[in-house]
Amino acid sequence: MNAVRALPSKMKTITRLRCEIFQTSYNPKNLRTGAKYLRSRLRGPSMMEYYPKTISLADVKRECPELEIVNEAEEQRLADVEDRKRRGKGTPKKAKKKEDSRRSAKKR
Amino acid sequence: MNNARVLRDIKARNGVLKNEVTRRAYLYVARNTTLPPQIRHQAQLQLNTFGKYTRPTTVKNRCSETGRGRGIMSEFALCRFQFRLKALAGELNGVHKATCTLFTLPCYT
């Protein structure tokens, strides 16, 4: 019986010792110490591995500008935008006031 | 070429990676009930200043082929249809169509 009665206090010391040895936080009262936020692994690095890596022409151009690579599709796109602007079909200016925006004009 | 939703997801993943350590530190302070409430509140206010694309919950596994957000098999980063197409084309190692040729049970109708 004696051994059984002594068990809780012994368990306490054992837990404390275990926490010291394995460097975990000793928290006998189960307080919210926020230790779980420090304990859990960082998830960012594995998140970055989800999508397979792709290399675009723009990336190569940014990495080594000395190669002077011409991205023809991009050049054509920019030329088209310029052309559209010249014909007065460019993107509209950003609305300064709320009344100027197309969305609010539609409502009225 | 990735679609806009995938690009947004990549942006969120980058944000999480960059801000994870500082966010964790603030979370630790804010959720620690042994610290004074004033300090915890300050930490919570700091947490609120982080942008939308720094929270890990904004990250969603999408299909790397089509950008679809539902029915994704995370191991292959593909949606169910793309998974089927690729598996049937033999582009996924170790995946083949299940068939049962051992037992040919008679079919009673």
Backbone of each chain as ProteinMPNN parsed JSONL, in Angstrom:
{"seq_chain_A": "MNAVRALPSKMKTITRLRCEIFQTSYNPKNLRTGAKYLRSRLRGPSMMEYYPKTISLADVKRECPELEIVNEAEEQRLADVEDRKRRGKGTPKKAKKKEDSRRSAKKR", "coords_chain_A": {"N_chain_A": [[0.834, -1.217, 0.0], [1.943, 1.184, 0.828], [3.783, 1.745, -1.145], [2.138, 2.281, -3.295], [0.832, 4.574, -2.449], [2.889, 6.384, -2.454], [3.362, 6.817, -5.01], [2.272, 9.002, -6.758], [3.805, 11.352, -6.045], [6.314, 10.49, -6.656], [6.053, 10.053, -9.319], [5.796, 12.639, -10.145], [8.359, 13.734, -9.703], [9.758, 12.128, -11.421], [8.674, 12.874, -13.871], [9.51, 15.519, -13.97], [12.265, 15.206, -14.048], [12.472, 13.843, -16.44], [11.667, 15.804, -18.2], [13.762, 17.583, -17.878], [15.905, 16.094, -18.849], [15.207, 15.51, -21.518], [14.809, 18.009, -22.413], [12.266, 19.28, -22.562], [9.376, 21.343, -21.853], [8.499, 21.655, -18.476], [5.417, 21.25, -17.14], [3.353, 20.978, -14.886], [0.813, 21.798, -14.087], [-0.66, 22.021, -16.325], [-0.827, 24.474, -17.701], [-1.525, 27.029, -20.158], [1.094, 27.577, -21.934], [1.973, 28.214, -24.387], [3.844, 26.645, -25.528], [3.531, 24.851, -27.54], [3.619, 26.196, -29.925], [6.245, 26.737, -30.258], [7.286, 24.263, -30.294], [6.337, 22.786, -32.501], [7.132, 21.82, -35.876], [8.598, 23.89, -38.483], [6.587, 24.922, -41.162], [6.88, 26.107, -43.584], [9.17, 25.525, -45.403], [8.538, 22.925, -46.443], [6.142, 23.506, -47.633], [6.91, 24.983, -49.816], [7.817, 23.122, -51.545], [5.781, 21.976, -52.925], [4.615, 22.58, -55.558], [5.849, 21.59, -58.76], [9.059, 22.643, -59.926], [9.359, 25.21, -62.334], [10.956, 26.59, -65.177], [11.001, 29.655, -66.661], [11.322, 31.723, -69.606], [11.574, 34.362, -68.897], [12.617, 34.17, -66.327], [15.189, 33.199, -66.789], [16.197, 35.31, -68.203], [16.212, 37.276, -66.249], [18.023, 36.222, -64.444], [20.483, 35.956, -65.846], [21.372, 38.628, -67.332], [23.324, 39.309, -69.138], [23.303, 37.631, -71.303], [21.548, 38.51, -73.184], [18.932, 37.671, -74.134], [16.138, 37.439, -76.262], [12.823, 37.672, -75.69], [10.412, 36.759, -77.638], [7.613, 36.538, -77.669], [6.872, 38.131, -75.521], [7.853, 40.616, -76.359], [6.234, 41.021, -78.55], [3.756, 41.207, -77.286], [4.043, 43.564, -75.77], [4.348, 45.361, -77.864], [1.861, 45.145, -79.048], [0.256, 46.203, -77.02], [1.124, 48.834, -76.987], [0.287, 49.581, -79.515], [-2.464, 49.361, -79.249], [-2.923, 51.343, -77.382], [-2.307, 53.585, -78.865], [-4.409, 53.648, -80.581], [-6.333, 54.478, -78.941], [-7.436, 52.565, -77.299], [-6.53, 51.674, -74.891], [-5.855, 50.64, -71.437], [-8.239, 51.879, -69.068], [-7.914, 54.871, -67.028], [-7.204, 54.799, -63.512], [-9.903, 55.069, -61.24], [-10.397, 58.09, -59.514], [-12.229, 59.053, -57.703], [-15.034, 57.543, -56.004], [-17.326, 57.684, -57.457], [-16.485, 57.779, -60.042], [-15.862, 55.238, -60.834], [-16.476, 52.31, -62.842], [-18.111, 50.372, -61.893], [-19.731, 51.554, -59.909], [-21.049, 53.299, -61.564], [-22.604, 51.63, -63.064], [-24.482, 50.741, -61.253], [-26.187, 52.875, -60.87]], "CA_chain_A": [[0.0, 0.0, 0.0], [2.824, 2.345, 0.932], [4.389, 2.018, -2.45], [1.093, 2.837, -4.158], [0.552, 5.932, -2.008], [4.038, 7.241, -2.762], [3.533, 6.865, -6.465], [2.073, 10.291, -7.428], [4.926, 12.284, -5.845], [7.465, 9.964, -7.407], [5.761, 10.303, -10.731], [6.065, 14.06, -10.372], [9.812, 13.937, -9.843], [10.207, 11.438, -12.644], [8.286, 13.713, -15.022], [10.369, 16.707, -14.005], [13.583, 14.758, -14.511], [12.37, 13.524, -17.864], [11.626, 17.078, -18.92], [15.12, 18.15, -17.859], [16.798, 15.297, -19.697], [14.85, 15.64, -22.939], [14.673, 19.452, -22.697], [10.899, 19.718, -22.845], [8.944, 22.245, -20.784], [7.8, 20.977, -17.378], [4.193, 22.025, -16.944], [2.486, 20.029, -14.169], [-0.553, 22.315, -13.926], [-1.254, 22.092, -17.669], [-1.119, 25.857, -18.086], [-1.279, 27.326, -21.573], [2.348, 28.33, -21.992], [2.292, 28.492, -25.784], [5.024, 25.854, -25.929], [3.268, 24.078, -28.755], [3.992, 27.002, -31.098], [7.7, 26.629, -30.423], [7.65, 22.856, -30.447], [5.998, 22.205, -33.803], [8.115, 22.104, -36.931], [8.251, 24.979, -39.411], [5.913, 24.285, -42.295], [7.18, 26.85, -44.81], [10.038, 24.853, -46.375], [7.86, 21.832, -47.15], [5.097, 24.113, -48.462], [7.515, 25.476, -51.049], [8.162, 22.003, -52.428], [4.562, 21.351, -53.455], [4.523, 22.697, -57.028], [7.117, 21.296, -59.443], [9.762, 23.859, -60.365], [9.343, 25.477, -63.763], [11.865, 27.679, -65.565], [10.485, 30.406, -67.804], [12.324, 32.53, -70.322], [11.738, 35.588, -68.127], [13.502, 33.853, -65.202], [16.556, 33.098, -67.328], [16.583, 36.676, -68.563], [16.464, 38.002, -65.008], [19.213, 35.669, -63.8], [21.697, 36.328, -66.588], [21.039, 39.67, -68.321], [24.409, 39.48, -70.108], [23.08, 36.763, -72.457], [20.719, 39.281, -74.131], [17.899, 36.819, -74.734], [14.948, 38.189, -76.684], [11.568, 36.921, -75.53], [9.63, 37.295, -78.756], [6.196, 36.618, -77.297], [6.73, 39.287, -74.629], [8.055, 41.811, -77.193], [5.016, 41.161, -79.361], [2.68, 41.639, -76.388], [4.27, 44.978, -75.46], [4.074, 46.112, -79.091], [0.396, 45.154, -79.203], [-0.295, 47.129, -76.023], [1.433, 50.188, -77.495], [-0.573, 49.792, -80.675], [-3.828, 49.558, -78.752], [-2.933, 52.66, -76.727], [-2.291, 54.612, -79.911], [-5.744, 53.706, -81.163], [-7.27, 54.909, -77.899], [-8.113, 51.409, -76.705], [-5.705, 51.204, -73.771], [-6.575, 50.448, -70.174], [-8.717, 53.152, -68.526], [-7.211, 55.391, -65.846], [-7.814, 54.375, -62.251], [-10.872, 56.058, -60.761], [-9.926, 58.849, -58.343], [-13.35, 59.058, -56.752], [-15.845, 56.333, -56.086], [-18.367, 57.89, -58.465], [-15.895, 57.602, -61.365], [-15.641, 53.838, -61.183], [-17.481, 51.747, -63.729], [-19.026, 49.536, -61.099], [-20.756, 52.406, -59.278], [-21.829, 53.877, -62.66], [-23.561, 50.614, -63.475], [-25.539, 50.627, -60.245], [-27.151, 53.97, -60.946]], "C_chain_A": [[0.859, 1.253, 0.0], [3.39, 2.772, -0.416], [3.386, 2.7, -3.37], [0.836, 4.301, -3.789], [1.69, 6.889, -2.401], [4.16, 7.512, -4.254], [3.339, 8.259, -7.093], [3.243, 11.253, -7.278], [6.144, 11.826, -6.631], [7.273, 10.236, -8.894], [6.095, 11.741, -11.105], [7.556, 14.299, -10.602], [10.324, 13.286, -11.111], [9.892, 12.297, -13.866], [9.202, 14.918, -15.137], [11.749, 16.353, -14.539], [13.57, 14.472, -16.004], [12.38, 14.797, -18.712], [13.004, 17.713, -18.986], [16.022, 17.429, -18.844], [16.495, 15.541, -21.171], [14.559, 17.075, -23.353], [13.291, 19.817, -23.221], [10.429, 20.555, -21.661], [8.134, 21.464, -19.744], [6.596, 21.821, -16.998], [3.165, 21.143, -16.218], [1.041, 20.498, -14.041], [-1.293, 22.435, -15.264], [-1.684, 23.506, -18.042], [-0.873, 26.028, -19.572], [-0.036, 28.197, -21.674], [2.735, 28.676, -23.423], [3.463, 27.687, -26.296], [4.795, 25.13, -27.243], [3.636, 24.852, -30.022], [5.491, 26.971, -31.346], [8.105, 25.201, -30.759], [7.441, 22.361, -31.872], [6.985, 22.666, -34.874], [7.656, 23.269, -37.797], [7.697, 24.359, -40.688], [6.24, 24.947, -43.63], [8.028, 26.086, -45.828], [9.342, 23.73, -47.139], [6.728, 22.359, -48.028], [5.667, 24.535, -49.813], [7.798, 24.353, -52.038], [6.951, 21.429, -53.157], [4.498, 21.396, -54.981], [5.866, 22.339, -57.656], [7.732, 22.569, -60.003], [9.678, 24.011, -61.885], [10.287, 26.644, -64.045], [11.277, 28.366, -66.79], [11.609, 31.237, -68.422], [12.617, 33.811, -69.543], [12.692, 35.376, -66.942], [14.959, 33.839, -65.657], [17.087, 34.491, -67.63], [16.957, 37.49, -67.32], [17.764, 37.539, -64.364], [20.493, 36.092, -64.517], [21.342, 37.342, -67.671], [22.117, 39.847, -69.385], [24.208, 38.638, -71.365], [22.279, 37.464, -73.564], [19.736, 38.4, -74.889], [16.693, 37.686, -75.092], [13.725, 37.278, -76.562], [10.568, 37.474, -76.539], [8.157, 37.485, -78.413], [5.941, 37.858, -76.443], [6.875, 40.589, -75.419], [6.791, 42.107, -78.013], [3.866, 41.7, -78.525], [2.807, 43.133, -76.095], [3.956, 45.854, -76.667], [2.575, 46.242, -79.318], [-0.251, 46.149, -78.254], [-0.093, 48.575, -76.48], [0.487, 50.568, -78.634], [-2.0, 50.109, -80.241], [-3.957, 50.938, -78.107], [-3.05, 53.763, -77.771], [-3.671, 54.763, -80.553], [-6.812, 54.083, -80.128], [-8.03, 53.765, -77.26], [-7.292, 50.804, -75.57], [-6.539, 51.018, -72.524], [-7.04, 51.8, -69.649], [-7.931, 53.576, -67.296], [-7.95, 54.952, -64.59], [-8.718, 55.487, -61.725], [-10.366, 56.741, -59.497], [-11.0, 58.849, -57.257], [-14.188, 57.805, -56.956], [-16.891, 56.46, -57.203], [-17.85, 57.614, -59.876], [-15.838, 56.145, -61.804], [-16.825, 53.275, -61.975], [-18.55, 50.993, -62.943], [-20.133, 50.389, -60.487], [-21.631, 53.063, -60.342], [-22.923, 52.919, -63.117], [-24.759, 50.57, -62.535], [-26.633, 51.668, -60.434], [-28.141, 53.848, -62.09]], "O_chain_A": [[0.582, 2.232, -0.694], [3.462, 3.951, -0.764], [3.746, 3.595, -4.135], [0.648, 5.154, -4.656], [1.452, 8.072, -2.648], [4.965, 8.335, -4.689], [4.175, 8.668, -7.898], [3.643, 11.902, -8.245], [6.895, 12.627, -7.187], [8.205, 10.596, -9.612], [6.592, 12.032, -12.193], [7.959, 14.967, -11.554], [11.205, 13.815, -11.789], [10.713, 12.438, -14.773], [9.621, 15.299, -16.23], [12.329, 17.072, -15.353], [14.506, 14.803, -16.732], [13.001, 14.863, -19.773], [13.383, 18.303, -19.998], [16.795, 18.047, -19.575], [17.403, 15.751, -21.975], [14.126, 17.339, -24.474], [13.155, 20.561, -24.193], [11.018, 20.487, -20.582], [7.214, 20.718, -20.081], [6.739, 22.971, -16.583], [2.232, 20.627, -16.834], [0.137, 19.674, -13.9], [-2.431, 22.903, -15.307], [-2.751, 23.716, -18.617], [-0.111, 25.273, -20.177], [-0.11, 29.415, -21.516], [3.731, 29.366, -23.642], [4.018, 27.983, -27.353], [5.741, 24.831, -27.972], [3.929, 24.258, -31.06], [5.956, 27.148, -32.472], [9.119, 24.959, -31.414], [8.261, 21.609, -32.398], [7.58, 23.74, -34.788], [6.469, 23.593, -37.838], [8.256, 23.403, -41.227], [5.913, 24.41, -44.688], [7.652, 26.003, -46.997], [9.532, 23.593, -48.347], [6.386, 21.748, -49.041], [4.984, 24.452, -50.834], [7.996, 24.6, -53.228], [7.093, 20.484, -53.932], [4.342, 20.359, -55.625], [6.912, 22.737, -57.144], [7.029, 23.456, -60.49], [9.901, 23.053, -62.626], [10.397, 27.572, -63.244], [11.078, 27.737, -67.83], [12.679, 31.419, -67.841], [13.75, 34.292, -69.523], [13.469, 36.263, -66.59], [15.839, 34.393, -64.998], [18.243, 34.814, -67.36], [17.896, 38.286, -67.342], [18.515, 38.342, -63.81], [21.458, 36.526, -63.889], [21.043, 36.961, -68.803], [21.867, 40.464, -70.421], [24.855, 38.883, -72.383], [22.326, 37.063, -74.727], [19.711, 38.384, -76.12], [16.284, 38.553, -74.32], [13.617, 36.256, -77.24], [9.959, 38.521, -76.321], [7.536, 38.468, -78.816], [4.935, 38.546, -76.612], [6.133, 41.546, -75.195], [6.352, 43.25, -78.147], [3.094, 42.541, -78.985], [1.828, 43.876, -76.158], [3.383, 46.935, -76.535], [2.08, 47.294, -79.721], [-1.188, 46.855, -78.627], [-0.987, 49.414, -76.38], [-0.029, 51.683, -78.712], [-2.653, 50.997, -80.788], [-4.972, 51.615, -78.267], [-3.782, 54.737, -77.595], [-4.052, 55.843, -81.003], [-8.012, 54.019, -80.393], [-9.131, 53.953, -76.741], [-7.343, 49.601, -75.315], [-7.756, 51.206, -72.533], [-6.308, 52.782, -69.769], [-7.35, 52.74, -66.603], [-9.165, 54.758, -64.604], [-8.369, 56.666, -61.753], [-9.962, 56.084, -58.538], [-10.72, 58.671, -56.072], [-14.056, 57.106, -57.961], [-17.286, 55.466, -57.812], [-18.611, 57.271, -60.782], [-15.773, 55.85, -62.997], [-17.975, 53.683, -61.815], [-19.729, 50.989, -63.298], [-21.308, 50.024, -60.527], [-22.799, 53.359, -60.093], [-24.015, 53.334, -63.504], [-25.898, 50.386, -62.965], [-27.816, 51.413, -60.203], [-29.002, 54.712, -62.255]]}, "seq_chain_B": "MNNARVLRDIKARNGVLKNEVTRRAYLYVARNTTLPPQIRHQAQLQLNTFGKYTRPTTVKNRCSETGRGRGIMSEFALCRFQFRLKALAGELNGVHKATCTLFTLPCYT", "coords_chain_B": {"N_chain_B": [[2.36, 27.034, -68.019], [1.341, 28.785, -65.18], [-1.887, 29.342, -63.714], [-3.799, 32.199, -62.472], [-4.732, 31.685, -59.908], [-3.062, 29.715, -58.951], [-0.674, 31.12, -58.993], [-1.227, 32.991, -57.038], [-1.383, 31.318, -54.87], [1.239, 30.427, -54.727], [2.432, 32.791, -54.057], [1.365, 33.116, -51.489], [2.564, 30.957, -50.239], [5.245, 31.704, -50.348], [5.133, 33.959, -48.689], [4.43, 32.814, -46.246], [6.677, 31.274, -45.728], [8.616, 33.276, -45.392], [7.724, 34.768, -43.169], [7.309, 33.04, -41.105], [8.831, 32.415, -38.755], [8.901, 34.771, -37.158], [6.181, 35.142, -36.813], [5.526, 32.865, -35.345], [6.897, 33.429, -32.986], [5.488, 35.656, -32.01], [3.013, 34.43, -31.724], [3.584, 32.617, -29.697], [3.991, 34.34, -27.516], [1.52, 35.619, -27.396], [-0.282, 33.564, -26.85], [0.51, 32.619, -24.425], [-0.42, 32.058, -21.276], [0.816, 32.589, -18.889], [2.143, 34.949, -19.039], [1.973, 38.579, -18.563], [-1.216, 40.165, -19.197], [-1.202, 42.508, -20.696], [1.114, 42.502, -22.268], [0.607, 40.239, -23.767], [-1.575, 41.086, -25.21], [-0.441, 43.101, -26.739], [1.219, 41.565, -28.35], [-0.699, 40.158, -29.763], [-1.863, 42.214, -31.214], [0.272, 42.833, -32.852], [0.384, 40.493, -34.318], [-1.916, 40.788, -35.79], [-1.16, 42.674, -37.627], [0.179, 41.407, -39.639], [0.137, 40.39, -43.058], [-2.407, 39.099, -45.34], [-1.366, 37.037, -46.893], [0.49, 35.705, -45.308], [-0.334, 33.891, -43.583], [-0.508, 30.48, -42.695], [-2.898, 29.174, -43.239], [-3.986, 30.223, -45.528], [-2.807, 28.992, -47.573], [-3.348, 26.679, -50.114], [-3.54, 23.451, -51.416], [-3.268, 23.058, -54.801], [-4.117, 21.935, -58.147], [-1.342, 21.183, -60.103], [-1.334, 21.175, -62.812], [-3.794, 22.171, -63.884], [-4.735, 23.99, -62.02], [-6.946, 23.587, -60.508], [-8.944, 23.545, -57.533], [-10.287, 21.659, -56.094], [-10.731, 18.182, -55.27], [-8.089, 17.127, -55.156], [-5.144, 15.19, -55.387], [-2.808, 15.122, -53.162], [-0.282, 13.955, -53.041], [0.554, 13.744, -55.63], [0.123, 16.24, -56.556], [-2.011, 16.825, -58.253], [-5.23, 17.177, -59.823], [-8.209, 15.111, -59.744], [-8.942, 14.31, -62.35], [-6.769, 14.993, -64.0], [-4.944, 13.408, -62.761], [-5.906, 10.884, -63.456], [-5.632, 10.97, -66.253], [-2.849, 11.203, -66.508], [-1.981, 8.947, -65.177], [-3.05, 6.903, -66.749], [-1.642, 7.378, -69.028], [0.751, 6.52, -68.223], [2.562, 8.138, -66.9], [2.964, 8.436, -64.235], [4.897, 7.105, -61.786], [4.652, 3.843, -60.523], [1.902, 3.749, -60.431], [-0.92, 2.135, -61.494], [-3.772, 0.967, -63.336], [-6.374, -0.541, -61.514], [-7.22, -3.889, -61.767], [-9.143, -6.859, -61.657], [-8.287, -9.951, -62.24], [-8.009, -12.399, -61.226], [-10.201, -13.69, -59.939], [-12.905, -14.584, -61.671], [-15.963, -13.946, -61.373], [-19.179, -15.35, -61.843], [-21.822, -13.547, -63.328], [-24.898, -12.817, -62.114], [-28.04, -11.972, -63.209]], "CA_chain_B": [[2.043, 28.36, -67.449], [0.428, 28.699, -64.036], [-2.969, 30.311, -63.743], [-3.702, 33.245, -61.444], [-4.976, 31.144, -58.566], [-1.838, 29.018, -58.55], [0.326, 32.16, -58.709], [-1.585, 33.558, -55.733], [-1.033, 30.323, -53.87], [2.701, 30.456, -54.613], [2.7, 34.025, -53.304], [1.054, 32.825, -50.081], [3.592, 30.04, -49.733], [6.448, 32.516, -50.129], [4.886, 34.803, -47.517], [4.471, 31.966, -45.047], [8.087, 30.908, -45.5], [9.39, 34.435, -44.934], [7.27, 35.335, -41.897], [6.892, 31.993, -40.178], [9.544, 32.436, -37.464], [8.417, 35.91, -36.36], [4.779, 34.862, -36.466], [5.547, 31.875, -34.268], [7.345, 34.103, -31.759], [4.349, 36.441, -31.523], [1.98, 33.476, -31.295], [4.012, 32.078, -28.411], [3.748, 35.358, -26.491], [0.082, 35.93, -27.307], [-1.048, 32.436, -26.316], [1.101, 32.209, -23.161], [-1.252, 32.619, -20.201], [1.636, 32.957, -17.726], [2.663, 36.31, -19.244], [0.959, 39.603, -18.259], [-2.19, 40.337, -20.289], [-0.88, 43.652, -21.553], [2.123, 42.052, -23.242], [-0.07, 39.298, -24.667], [-2.418, 41.873, -26.108], [0.467, 43.754, -27.698], [1.646, 40.542, -29.318], [-1.852, 39.851, -30.619], [-1.989, 43.341, -32.145], [1.343, 42.669, -33.842], [-0.036, 39.39, -35.198], [-2.945, 41.273, -36.7], [-0.572, 43.528, -38.663], [0.697, 40.586, -40.738], [-0.762, 40.379, -44.212], [-3.246, 37.924, -45.622], [-0.582, 35.963, -47.49], [1.529, 35.208, -44.41], [-0.936, 32.86, -42.726], [-0.448, 29.16, -43.333], [-4.215, 28.672, -43.637], [-4.344, 30.708, -46.863], [-2.192, 28.1, -48.562], [-4.218, 25.56, -50.485], [-2.947, 22.605, -52.444], [-4.016, 23.115, -56.051], [-3.598, 21.088, -59.215], [-0.216, 21.854, -60.743], [-1.583, 21.218, -64.258], [-4.949, 22.987, -64.249], [-5.03, 24.978, -60.99], [-8.187, 23.25, -59.823], [-8.773, 23.538, -56.079], [-10.994, 20.549, -55.451], [-10.426, 16.838, -55.754], [-6.646, 17.087, -55.39], [-4.339, 14.169, -54.738], [-1.662, 15.942, -52.759], [0.995, 13.269, -53.288], [0.94, 13.973, -57.02], [-0.204, 17.64, -56.851], [-2.875, 16.802, -59.437], [-6.643, 16.948, -59.555], [-8.543, 13.703, -60.019], [-8.989, 14.032, -63.784], [-5.39, 15.021, -64.496], [-4.311, 12.208, -62.207], [-6.357, 9.756, -64.278], [-5.008, 11.085, -67.575], [-1.405, 10.931, -66.416], [-1.793, 7.562, -64.764], [-3.331, 6.05, -67.902], [-0.553, 7.576, -69.988], [1.966, 5.914, -67.663], [3.533, 9.166, -66.5], [3.131, 8.405, -62.784], [5.57, 5.876, -61.419], [4.015, 3.003, -59.501], [0.439, 3.833, -60.466], [-1.56, 1.516, -62.655], [-5.199, 0.762, -63.167], [-6.68, -1.763, -60.783], [-8.108, -4.846, -62.434], [-9.208, -8.123, -60.93], [-8.35, -11.025, -63.222], [-7.862, -13.667, -60.522], [-11.512, -14.311, -59.745], [-13.932, -14.161, -62.632], [-17.212, -14.409, -60.792], [-20.314, -15.297, -62.769], [-22.719, -12.422, -63.064], [-26.312, -13.2, -62.148], [-28.913, -10.797, -63.328]], "C_chain_B": [[1.013, 28.212, -66.333], [-0.697, 29.702, -64.175], [-2.927, 31.192, -62.492], [-3.862, 32.677, -60.043], [-3.747, 30.41, -58.04], [-0.757, 30.038, -58.186], [0.063, 32.781, -57.344], [-1.19, 32.6, -54.61], [0.481, 30.291, -53.648], [3.134, 31.68, -53.81], [2.47, 33.795, -51.808], [2.121, 31.93, -49.47], [4.886, 30.784, -49.449], [6.316, 33.35, -48.871], [4.972, 34.026, -46.226], [5.914, 31.642, -44.698], [8.859, 32.072, -44.888], [9.026, 34.846, -43.509], [7.01, 34.303, -40.813], [7.54, 32.134, -38.795], [9.037, 33.58, -36.586], [6.975, 35.695, -35.929], [4.688, 33.874, -35.312], [5.923, 32.53, -32.942], [6.202, 34.909, -31.16], [3.24, 35.533, -31.016], [2.298, 32.92, -29.909], [3.699, 33.065, -27.298], [2.25, 35.552, -26.292], [-0.717, 34.803, -26.646], [-0.537, 31.964, -24.958], [0.357, 32.856, -22.003], [-0.442, 33.004, -18.965], [2.225, 34.357, -17.863], [1.576, 37.327, -18.907], [0.062, 39.892, -19.449], [-1.841, 41.464, -21.245], [0.094, 43.258, -22.667], [1.478, 41.118, -24.261], [-0.921, 40.056, -25.685], [-1.577, 42.574, -27.178], [0.892, 42.771, -28.79], [0.511, 40.211, -30.282], [-2.051, 40.959, -31.652], [-0.934, 43.248, -33.237], [0.975, 41.56, -34.833], [-1.042, 39.874, -36.228], [-2.378, 42.138, -37.821], [-0.013, 42.713, -39.839], [-0.35, 40.489, -41.846], [-1.505, 39.072, -44.361], [-2.397, 36.735, -46.087], [0.6, 35.554, -46.624], [0.99, 34.115, -43.498], [-0.889, 31.513, -43.419], [-1.815, 28.657, -43.805], [-4.646, 29.184, -45.006], [-3.783, 29.802, -47.957], [-3.124, 26.924, -48.822], [-3.539, 24.759, -51.58], [-3.83, 22.634, -53.682], [-3.374, 22.187, -57.077], [-2.485, 21.828, -59.949], [-0.401, 21.949, -62.253], [-2.665, 22.242, -64.607], [-5.255, 24.077, -63.236], [-6.318, 24.72, -60.248], [-7.947, 23.089, -58.33], [-9.43, 22.376, -55.367], [-10.588, 19.232, -56.063], [-8.954, 16.674, -56.074], [-6.039, 15.885, -54.691], [-2.997, 14.814, -54.431], [-0.322, 15.283, -53.075], [1.499, 13.549, -54.693], [0.736, 15.423, -57.43], [-1.052, 17.748, -58.119], [-4.321, 16.64, -59.01], [-7.003, 15.564, -60.099], [-8.527, 13.363, -61.498], [-7.584, 14.007, -64.377], [-4.619, 13.8, -64.008], [-4.641, 10.991, -63.079], [-5.655, 9.765, -65.635], [-3.541, 10.674, -67.528], [-1.134, 9.483, -66.055], [-2.019, 6.622, -65.948], [-2.242, 6.184, -68.955], [0.762, 7.003, -69.471], [3.007, 6.908, -67.233], [3.778, 9.189, -64.993], [3.73, 7.051, -62.396], [4.8, 5.12, -60.339], [2.507, 3.057, -59.491], [-0.052, 3.083, -61.697], [-2.988, 1.165, -62.327], [-5.476, -0.582, -62.504], [-7.607, -2.634, -61.602], [-8.063, -6.145, -61.646], [-9.374, -9.252, -61.94], [-8.297, -12.382, -62.553], [-9.187, -14.402, -60.424], [-12.471, -13.77, -60.779], [-15.244, -14.752, -62.159], [-18.322, -14.36, -61.837], [-21.274, -14.188, -62.368], [-24.16, -12.864, -63.207], [-27.177, -11.96, -62.254], [-30.366, -11.207, -63.155]], "O_chain_B": [[-0.04, 27.6, -66.514], [-0.49, 30.798, -64.696], [-2.133, 30.965, -61.58], [-3.209, 33.129, -59.102], [-3.43, 30.47, -56.852], [-0.022, 29.862, -57.214], [0.992, 33.063, -56.587], [-0.727, 33.017, -53.548], [0.945, 30.145, -52.518], [4.061, 31.623, -53.002], [3.268, 34.219, -50.972], [2.529, 32.124, -48.325], [5.547, 30.536, -48.441], [7.252, 33.448, -48.077], [5.515, 34.507, -45.232], [6.325, 31.721, -43.54], [9.662, 31.88, -43.974], [9.898, 35.227, -42.728], [6.545, 34.644, -39.725], [6.863, 31.988, -37.778], [8.772, 33.379, -35.4], [6.598, 36.031, -34.807], [3.867, 34.036, -34.409], [5.34, 32.223, -31.902], [5.966, 34.859, -29.953], [2.602, 35.824, -30.004], [1.417, 32.772, -29.063], [3.196, 32.671, -26.245], [1.77, 35.639, -25.161], [-1.709, 35.058, -25.965], [-1.08, 31.015, -24.392], [0.484, 34.058, -21.771], [-0.964, 33.681, -18.079], [2.755, 34.896, -16.892], [0.39, 37.001, -18.954], [0.521, 39.868, -20.59], [-2.135, 41.4, -22.439], [-0.075, 43.624, -23.83], [1.76, 41.191, -25.457], [-0.972, 39.703, -26.863], [-1.949, 42.632, -28.35], [0.921, 43.099, -29.976], [0.739, 40.009, -31.475], [-2.366, 40.691, -32.811], [-1.204, 43.543, -34.401], [1.226, 41.677, -36.033], [-1.034, 39.441, -37.38], [-3.028, 42.323, -38.85], [0.238, 43.263, -40.911], [-1.555, 40.504, -41.594], [-1.283, 38.099, -43.641], [-2.663, 35.587, -45.731], [1.615, 35.098, -47.151], [1.736, 33.492, -42.743], [-1.197, 31.414, -44.607], [-1.881, 27.798, -44.684], [-5.58, 28.64, -45.594], [-4.222, 29.841, -49.106], [-3.616, 26.271, -47.901], [-3.027, 25.318, -52.55], [-5.006, 22.275, -53.62], [-2.248, 21.721, -56.903], [-2.668, 22.971, -60.369], [0.298, 22.72, -62.912], [-2.488, 23.07, -65.5], [-5.979, 25.018, -63.565], [-6.744, 25.545, -59.439], [-6.913, 22.577, -57.901], [-9.174, 22.13, -54.189], [-10.159, 19.164, -57.215], [-8.596, 16.149, -57.128], [-6.374, 15.59, -53.544], [-2.167, 15.022, -55.315], [0.661, 15.971, -53.345], [2.705, 13.591, -54.935], [1.127, 15.811, -58.53], [-0.845, 18.635, -58.947], [-4.612, 16.045, -57.973], [-6.222, 14.934, -60.81], [-8.145, 12.256, -61.874], [-7.245, 13.117, -65.157], [-3.778, 13.239, -64.71], [-3.77, 10.18, -63.394], [-5.157, 8.743, -66.108], [-3.055, 9.917, -68.369], [-0.191, 8.868, -66.553], [-1.274, 5.661, -66.132], [-1.947, 5.236, -69.683], [1.766, 6.996, -70.183], [4.196, 6.593, -67.195], [4.684, 9.874, -64.52], [3.143, 5.999, -62.648], [4.353, 5.712, -59.356], [1.882, 2.46, -58.614], [0.367, 3.378, -62.816], [-3.362, 1.078, -61.158], [-4.905, -1.61, -62.869], [-8.649, -2.182, -62.075], [-7.045, -6.477, -61.039], [-10.475, -9.484, -62.439], [-8.508, -13.407, -63.202], [-9.29, -15.577, -60.775], [-12.808, -12.587, -60.746], [-15.596, -15.885, -62.485], [-18.388, -13.42, -62.63], [-21.493, -13.941, -61.182], [-24.596, -13.243, -64.294], [-27.044, -11.02, -61.47], [-31.258, -10.361, -63.221]]}, "name": "protein", "num_of_chains": 2, "seq": "MNAVRALPSKMKTITRLRCEIFQTSYNPKNLRTGAKYLRSRLRGPSMMEYYPKTISLADVKRECPELEIVNEAEEQRLADVEDRKRRGKGTPKKAKKKEDSRRSAKKRMNNARVLRDIKARNGVLKNEVTRRAYLYVARNTTLPPQIRHQAQLQLNTFGKYTRPTTVKNRCSETGRGRGIMSEFALCRFQFRLKALAGELNGVHKATCTLFTLPCYT"}
